[in-house]
Amino acid sequence: MLLVVLFVPTFAAADQYDDQIYSYRQQLEQNQAAANQKSAEADTLKNKIAILQSQINAANAALNLTRTQIAQTQAQIDQANRELDRQKAILKENLKVIYKDGDVSPLELIASSKDLNDFVSQRTYLEAIKKKIDEAIVKIDKLKEELTKKKRDLDRLALDQKAQLDTIAAQKAEQDSLLAQTQGEEAKYQQLVAQNRSAMNAVIAARAEAIRQQNLSVSGSGCGGYPSVWCNAPQDSVIDSWSYPNRQCTSYVAWRRAQMGKPVGFYWGNAGTWMRFTNASSPQPGDIMVMPESGYAPVGHVAIVESNNGGSVTISQYNWDIGSGPGRYSVMTIPFGSSILSGVRYIR
């Protein structure tokens, strides 16, 4: 497991803000990507666990059904045994009655008979009863044999089903353990993300403090003339006529330059890439001020020069997040000696 290690920031100079912010942003993005990966892995494991749980439920239902059939079959066997005992008892009692507990011999039976027909009738009755009971016993024995075989088959099936259930349960336990581990790793990455964000915000706050200490004048409210269809929409939710996201510095500058009758390119990219179009080193009203990527403007910044005051320059802008707030209009006056203007050039 790769963890991006957090380091403690040091605020030595304004030109180091960008390096520190970039470093924290890189750490944050790496840790967030790792957390997202772990979250995706956890979702996959949850799906597998859900499938295994469904299989466990089905296996349990099948095993319970088999066990119910085993119990029913055993009850049938018990009933057959009781019926067999009953038939044997009937046979025994009938034999006792006819043979008078075995004391009467066939000759005595003949002698006691009225005639031969009476003897034959008694003998036939006896044989008929015996045959009927014998047939019942054979039928019951056959049923017992069938039921016993059925129970043996069901017992084997129950063992197989229990083994299958145990296998699936073991697989689920393994996936449960892996899910817990994965979620733990995701939580660690999310904790690092929070630490990265906190550290980055600390650097941004230090950058803001450095800017405030330069006694900048930041004012302005409302839309600053910027079209309400773009101004009132959530930031980055609309693309303007020059293909820039609304309430970004680039969108405002494109609109303001057009209002002033000055040219601006159709989607020149992010503010940091506008430096390649600069052609002046000192400001005049209507110029586009281009700030390079720095601790004050991590991805660069563009604004419109409203006036050159001799010792300072006044600009109008959108999305200067220090003082005015992200996605908002503001007017700012910057002394020429300010480090904010380090590396700044202009598009005339």
VEXDREN-2710 file (C-alpha; in Angstrom, 1 decimal):
% VEXDREN-2710
k/r/px/py/pz
1/MET/0.0/0.0/0.0
2/LEU/1.6/3.3/-1.2
3/LEU/1.0/6.2/1.2
4/VAL/1.9/9.8/0.2
5/VAL/3.6/11.1/3.3
6/LEU/2.5/14.4/4.7
7/PHE/5.2/17.0/5.5
8/VAL/5.0/20.1/7.7
9/PRO/4.9/23.4/5.7
10/THR/7.3/26.3/6.1
11/PHE/6.4/29.7/4.9
12/ALA/9.7/31.4/4.0
13/ALA/8.8/33.6/1.1
14/ALA/5.9/34.4/-1.3
15/ASP/7.5/32.6/-4.2
16/GLN/7.5/29.4/-2.2
17/TYR/3.8/29.3/-1.8
18/ASP/3.2/27.9/-5.3
19/ASP/5.7/25.1/-4.7
20/GLN/4.1/24.1/-1.4
21/ILE/0.5/24.4/-2.7
22/TYR/1.5/22.4/-5.8
23/SER/3.1/19.7/-3.6
24/TYR/0.1/19.4/-1.3
25/ARG/-2.3/19.4/-4.2
26/GLN/-0.2/16.5/-5.8
27/GLN/-0.3/14.6/-2.5
28/LEU/-4.0/15.2/-2.1
29/GLU/-4.8/14.1/-5.7
30/GLN/-2.7/10.9/-5.3
31/ASN/-4.2/10.0/-2.0
32/GLN/-7.7/10.8/-3.3
33/ALA/-7.1/8.6/-6.3
34/ALA/-5.9/5.8/-4.0
35/ALA/-9.0/6.3/-1.8
36/ASN/-11.3/6.2/-4.8
37/GLN/-9.6/3.0/-6.0
38/LYS/-10.1/1.4/-2.6
39/SER/-13.7/2.6/-2.6
40/ALA/-14.2/0.9/-6.0
41/GLU/-12.6/-2.3/-4.8
42/ALA/-14.9/-2.2/-1.7
43/ASP/-17.9/-1.8/-4.0
44/THR/-16.8/-4.8/-6.0
45/LEU/-16.3/-6.9/-2.8
46/LYS/-19.7/-5.8/-1.6
47/ASN/-21.2/-7.1/-4.8
48/LYS/-19.4/-10.4/-4.4
49/ILE/-20.4/-10.7/-0.8
50/ALA/-24.0/-10.0/-1.8
51/ILE/-23.9/-12.8/-4.3
52/LEU/-22.3/-15.2/-1.8
53/GLN/-24.9/-14.3/0.8
54/SER/-27.6/-15.1/-1.8
55/GLN/-26.0/-18.4/-2.4
56/ILE/-25.8/-19.1/1.3
57/ASN/-29.5/-18.3/1.7
58/ALA/-30.3/-20.7/-1.1
59/ALA/-28.1/-23.4/0.2
60/ASN/-29.6/-23.0/3.7
61/ALA/-33.1/-23.3/2.3
62/ALA/-32.1/-26.4/0.3
63/LEU/-30.5/-28.0/3.4
64/ASN/-33.5/-27.1/5.6
65/LEU/-35.8/-28.7/3.0
66/THR/-33.7/-31.9/2.9
67/ARG/-33.6/-32.0/6.7
68/THR/-37.4/-31.7/6.8
69/GLN/-37.7/-34.5/4.2
70/ILE/-35.3/-36.6/6.4
71/ALA/-37.5/-36.1/9.4
72/GLN/-40.7/-36.9/7.4
73/THR/-39.1/-40.1/6.1
74/GLN/-37.9/-41.1/9.5
75/ALA/-41.5/-40.6/10.8
76/GLN/-42.8/-42.8/8.0
77/ILE/-40.2/-45.5/8.9
78/ASP/-41.3/-45.3/12.5
79/GLN/-44.9/-45.6/11.4
80/ALA/-44.1/-48.6/9.2
81/ASN/-42.3/-50.3/12.2
82/ARG/-45.3/-49.7/14.4
83/GLU/-47.7/-51.1/11.7
84/LEU/-45.4/-54.1/11.2
85/ASP/-45.4/-54.8/15.0
86/ARG/-49.2/-54.5/14.9
87/GLN/-49.6/-57.0/12.1
88/LYS/-47.3/-59.4/13.8
89/ALA/-49.3/-59.1/17.0
90/ILE/-52.6/-59.7/15.1
91/LEU/-51.1/-62.8/13.5
92/LYS/-49.9/-64.1/16.8
93/GLU/-53.3/-63.5/18.5
94/ASN/-55.1/-65.2/15.7
95/LEU/-52.8/-68.2/15.8
96/LYS/-53.3/-68.4/19.6
97/VAL/-57.1/-68.4/19.1
98/ILE/-57.2/-70.9/16.4
99/TYR/-54.5/-73.3/17.9
100/LYS/-55.5/-72.5/21.5
101/ASP/-52.0/-71.3/22.3
102/GLY/-50.5/-74.2/20.4
103/ASP/-52.0/-76.9/22.6
104/VAL/-54.3/-78.3/19.9
105/SER/-52.8/-80.5/17.3
106/PRO/-54.1/-80.9/13.8
107/LEU/-55.5/-84.3/14.7
108/GLU/-57.3/-82.8/17.7
109/LEU/-58.6/-80.0/15.5
110/ILE/-60.0/-82.6/13.1
111/ALA/-61.5/-84.6/16.0
112/SER/-63.1/-81.5/17.4
113/SER/-64.5/-80.5/14.0
114/LYS/-68.1/-81.5/13.2
115/ASP/-67.0/-82.9/9.9
116/LEU/-64.2/-82.6/7.4
117/ASN/-65.8/-79.6/5.8
118/ASP/-65.7/-77.8/9.1
119/PHE/-62.1/-78.7/9.5
120/VAL/-61.3/-77.5/6.0
121/SER/-63.2/-74.3/6.6
122/GLN/-61.2/-73.6/9.7
123/ARG/-58.0/-74.5/8.0
124/THR/-58.8/-72.3/5.0
125/TYR/-59.7/-69.4/7.3
126/LEU/-56.5/-69.8/9.1
127/GLU/-54.4/-69.9/6.0
128/ALA/-56.3/-66.9/4.6
129/ILE/-55.6/-64.8/7.7
130/LYS/-51.9/-65.9/7.7
131/LYS/-51.6/-65.1/4.0
132/LYS/-53.2/-61.7/4.4
133/ILE/-50.9/-60.8/7.3
134/ASP/-47.9/-62.2/5.5
135/GLU/-48.7/-60.1/2.5
136/ALA/-49.1/-57.0/4.8
137/ILE/-45.7/-57.8/6.5
138/VAL/-44.0/-58.2/3.1
139/LYS/-45.6/-54.9/1.9
140/ILE/-44.5/-53.1/5.0
141/ASP/-41.0/-54.6/4.8
142/LYS/-40.7/-53.4/1.2
143/LEU/-41.9/-49.9/2.2
144/LYS/-39.4/-49.9/5.1
145/GLU/-36.6/-50.8/2.6
146/GLU/-37.7/-48.0/0.3
147/LEU/-37.9/-45.5/3.1
148/THR/-34.6/-46.5/4.5
149/LYS/-32.9/-46.1/1.1
150/LYS/-34.6/-42.8/0.7
151/LYS/-33.4/-41.6/4.1
152/ARG/-29.8/-42.8/3.3
153/ASP/-30.0/-40.8/0.1
154/LEU/-31.3/-37.8/1.9
155/ASP/-28.6/-38.1/4.6
156/ARG/-25.9/-38.1/1.9
157/LEU/-27.6/-35.1/0.2
158/ALA/-27.7/-33.2/3.5
159/LEU/-24.0/-33.9/4.0
160/ASP/-23.2/-32.6/0.5
161/GLN/-25.4/-29.6/1.0
162/LYS/-23.8/-28.8/4.4
163/ALA/-20.3/-29.1/2.8
164/GLN/-21.3/-26.8/0.0
165/LEU/-22.8/-24.3/2.6
166/ASP/-19.6/-24.4/4.6
167/THR/-17.5/-23.8/1.5
168/ILE/-19.6/-20.7/0.5
169/ALA/-19.6/-19.5/4.1
170/ALA/-15.8/-19.7/4.1
171/GLN/-15.6/-17.8/0.9
172/LYS/-17.9/-15.1/2.3
173/ALA/-15.8/-14.9/5.5
174/GLU/-12.7/-14.4/3.4
175/GLN/-14.4/-11.6/1.3
176/ASP/-15.8/-10.0/4.5
177/SER/-12.2/-9.9/5.9
178/LEU/-10.9/-8.4/2.6
179/LEU/-13.7/-5.8/2.6
180/ALA/-12.9/-4.7/6.1
181/GLN/-9.2/-4.5/5.2
182/THR/-10.0/-2.5/2.0
183/GLN/-12.3/-0.1/3.9
184/GLY/-9.7/0.4/6.5
185/GLU/-7.2/1.3/3.8
186/GLU/-9.7/3.7/2.2
187/ALA/-10.2/5.3/5.6
188/LYS/-6.5/5.9/5.9
189/TYR/-6.2/7.4/2.5
190/GLN/-9.2/9.7/3.3
191/GLN/-7.5/10.7/6.5
192/LEU/-4.4/11.6/4.5
193/VAL/-6.6/13.6/2.0
194/ALA/-8.0/15.6/5.0
195/GLN/-4.5/16.2/6.3
196/ASN/-3.3/17.2/2.8
197/ARG/-6.3/19.6/2.4
198/SER/-5.7/21.1/5.8
199/ALA/-2.0/21.7/5.1
200/MET/-2.8/23.1/1.7
201/ASN/-5.4/25.4/3.2
202/ALA/-2.8/26.6/5.8
203/VAL/-0.4/27.6/3.0
204/ILE/-3.3/29.3/1.1
205/ALA/-4.1/31.2/4.3
206/ALA/-0.5/32.2/4.7
207/ARG/-0.5/33.4/1.1
208/ALA/-3.6/35.4/1.8
209/GLU/-2.0/36.9/4.9
210/ALA/1.1/37.8/2.9
211/ILE/-1.2/39.6/0.3
212/ARG/-3.1/41.4/3.1
213/GLN/0.1/42.7/4.6
214/GLN/0.9/44.5/1.3
215/ASN/-2.0/46.8/2.0
216/LEU/-3.9/46.0/-1.2
217/SER/-7.2/47.7/-1.8
218/VAL/-9.8/45.1/-2.8
219/SER/-13.4/46.3/-3.4
220/GLY/-16.3/45.8/-5.6
221/SER/-19.6/43.8/-5.5
222/GLY/-22.3/42.6/-7.7
223/CYS/-21.6/41.5/-11.3
224/GLY/-19.5/44.5/-12.3
225/GLY/-21.5/44.7/-15.6
226/TYR/-20.7/41.1/-16.4
227/PRO/-23.9/39.6/-17.9
228/SER/-26.3/38.3/-15.3
229/VAL/-26.9/35.1/-17.2
230/TRP/-23.3/34.2/-16.4
231/CYS/-22.9/36.1/-13.2
232/ASN/-25.9/34.6/-11.4
233/ALA/-25.3/31.0/-12.6
234/PRO/-23.2/28.7/-10.4
235/GLN/-19.5/29.0/-11.2
236/ASP/-18.3/26.8/-14.1
237/SER/-21.9/25.8/-15.0
238/VAL/-22.2/27.8/-18.2
239/ILE/-19.8/28.3/-21.1
240/ASP/-19.6/31.9/-22.4
241/SER/-19.4/33.3/-26.0
242/TRP/-15.7/32.8/-26.0
243/SER/-15.8/29.2/-24.7
244/TYR/-14.7/30.1/-21.2
245/PRO/-16.4/28.8/-18.0
246/ASN/-18.6/31.5/-16.4
247/ARG/-17.3/33.5/-13.4
248/GLN/-13.7/32.6/-14.2
249/CYS/-11.1/35.4/-14.7
250/THR/-10.7/34.4/-18.3
251/SER/-14.5/34.7/-19.0
252/TYR/-14.7/38.2/-17.4
253/VAL/-11.6/39.5/-19.3
254/ALA/-12.9/38.2/-22.6
255/TRP/-16.3/40.0/-22.0
256/ARG/-14.7/43.2/-20.7
257/ARG/-12.3/43.4/-23.6
258/ALA/-15.1/43.0/-26.0
259/GLN/-17.0/45.8/-24.3
260/MET/-13.9/48.0/-24.7
261/GLY/-13.7/47.2/-28.4
262/LYS/-10.4/45.3/-27.9
263/PRO/-9.6/41.9/-29.2
264/VAL/-9.4/38.7/-27.3
265/GLY/-8.9/35.2/-28.5
266/PHE/-11.5/32.4/-28.7
267/TYR/-10.6/30.1/-25.9
268/TRP/-6.9/30.7/-25.2
269/GLY/-6.9/28.1/-22.4
270/ASN/-6.4/28.6/-18.7
271/ALA/-5.0/32.0/-17.5
272/GLY/-1.6/30.5/-17.0
273/THR/-1.2/29.9/-20.7
274/TRP/-2.0/33.5/-21.7
275/MET/1.5/34.6/-21.0
276/ARG/2.5/33.6/-24.6
277/PHE/0.3/36.4/-26.0
278/THR/1.7/39.2/-23.9
279/ASN/3.4/42.1/-25.7
280/ALA/3.9/44.8/-23.1
281/SER/5.7/45.1/-19.7
282/SER/3.9/48.2/-18.4
283/PRO/0.2/48.7/-17.9
284/GLN/-2.2/50.9/-19.8
285/PRO/-6.0/51.1/-19.4
286/GLY/-7.7/48.3/-21.3
287/ASP/-4.6/46.0/-21.2
288/ILE/-5.0/42.4/-20.0
289/MET/-2.8/41.9/-17.0
290/VAL/-1.4/38.3/-17.0
291/MET/-0.1/36.9/-13.8
292/PRO/2.1/33.8/-14.1
293/GLU/1.5/30.7/-12.0
294/SER/2.8/31.6/-8.5
295/GLY/1.9/31.4/-4.9
296/TYR/-0.6/34.2/-5.4
297/ALA/-2.1/32.6/-8.5
298/PRO/-1.4/28.9/-8.5
299/VAL/-2.9/28.4/-12.0
300/GLY/-2.2/31.9/-13.2
301/HIS/-4.6/34.9/-13.4
302/VAL/-5.8/37.5/-15.8
303/ALA/-7.5/40.9/-15.2
304/ILE/-8.3/44.1/-17.0
305/VAL/-6.2/47.2/-16.3
306/GLU/-8.6/50.0/-15.4
307/SER/-6.0/52.6/-14.6
308/ASN/-2.3/53.3/-14.1
309/ASN/-2.0/55.5/-11.0
310/GLY/1.7/56.2/-11.3
311/GLY/2.6/54.3/-8.1
312/SER/0.0/51.6/-8.5
313/VAL/-2.2/49.9/-11.0
314/THR/-6.0/49.4/-10.6
315/ILE/-7.5/46.3/-12.1
316/SER/-11.0/44.7/-12.4
317/GLN/-11.4/41.0/-12.3
318/TYR/-13.3/37.8/-11.4
319/ASN/-12.3/34.9/-9.3
320/TRP/-9.5/36.5/-7.2
321/ASP/-10.2/34.2/-4.3
322/ILE/-8.3/36.3/-1.7
323/GLY/-10.3/39.3/-0.5
324/SER/-13.3/38.9/-2.9
325/GLY/-13.8/35.2/-2.9
326/PRO/-14.0/32.5/-5.6
327/GLY/-16.1/33.3/-8.6
328/ARG/-16.8/36.9/-7.6
329/TYR/-16.2/40.4/-9.1
330/SER/-13.7/42.7/-7.5
331/VAL/-11.6/45.8/-8.2
332/MET/-8.0/45.8/-6.8
333/THR/-5.3/48.4/-6.6
334/ILE/-1.7/47.0/-6.4
335/PRO/1.4/49.0/-5.6
336/PHE/4.0/48.6/-8.3
337/GLY/6.5/47.4/-5.6
338/SER/4.2/44.5/-4.6
339/SER/5.6/41.0/-5.1
340/ILE/2.2/40.2/-6.7
341/LEU/3.4/41.9/-9.8
342/SER/6.6/39.9/-10.0
343/GLY/6.6/38.3/-13.5
344/VAL/3.4/40.1/-14.6
345/ARG/3.1/41.2/-18.3
346/TYR/0.4/42.7/-20.4
347/ILE/-1.6/42.1/-23.6
348/ARG/-2.3/45.3/-25.3
END
